[in-house]
Amino acid sequence: MNDLYIISAGAARGLIESTCEEFSAPRQLTPAKEFAAVGTTFDRARQAMSVHERCDLVALTPDLLQRLTGEFPGRIAPAGTLGFTPTCLACRQGVEPVDISTVDALRRAISETDAIFTGDLRQSTIGRHTVHLLASLGLDPLATPEVVEFPGGAQAVAAMATTEKSVLAIAQLTEIRLHPSAVLVGSLPAEFYLATEYVLGVVDDSPAAWDYAALLTGVSRQETRRQCGFNPC
């Protein structure tokens, strides 16, 4: 049996992967981790809790954690915040970053690229924001670049290395930081700026999950969270 089972939105992957072994090894814990788009993560956690599969710690947005708490009263408790991660654009290494500092510059940059890579248009925070962004920019769906969706923003960023097309990836900063080969173009201009908070929830009062949540959200890991792409609350 795994001693610590984590079901997490992909935005927290870098932080969890960089700290889980350090936490688990001295405690002789055997961790297991699942990462997916935040909507998929919510569905997966709900399924696991419904059938009493192992699920000790979840990382979700506050609204989805609240929904999960409402569906399973007494079984899940808030365990702190990881902070906020902004929505950003990225490009490949060797490609000169485009200007996205204004709405007009952003519209021009998107119009002149071959494809936009992004997360699941329904299940991921970043995918839903991409839909909103393109509609708000007033771009003709037949004239805009091809929009290619992936399970999450991290996969969208990784996929840029597999194509020779002119591509921009729309993803959260924590997802871009997972891939050193990606170049951060910048966050979206103020009119479309989005920073998403991710919080932790402990399921069925798991002692290991409480301890790990305290580590992830504690002062001692503030710099680690920042390096992974989370800004303080």
Secondary structure, DSSP 8 states (H G I E B T S, - for coil): --SEEEEEEGGGHHHHHHHHHHHHHHHT--EEEEEE-HHHHHHHHHHHHHTT----EEEE-HHHHHHHHHHSTTTEEEEEEEEEEEEEEEEETTS-----SSHHHHHHHHHTSSEEEEE-TTTSHHHHHHHHHHHHTT--TTTS-EEEEESSHHHHHHHGGG--S-EEEEEEHHHHTT-TTEEEEEE--GGG--EEEEEEEEETT-HHHHHHHHHHHSGGGHHHHHHHT-B--
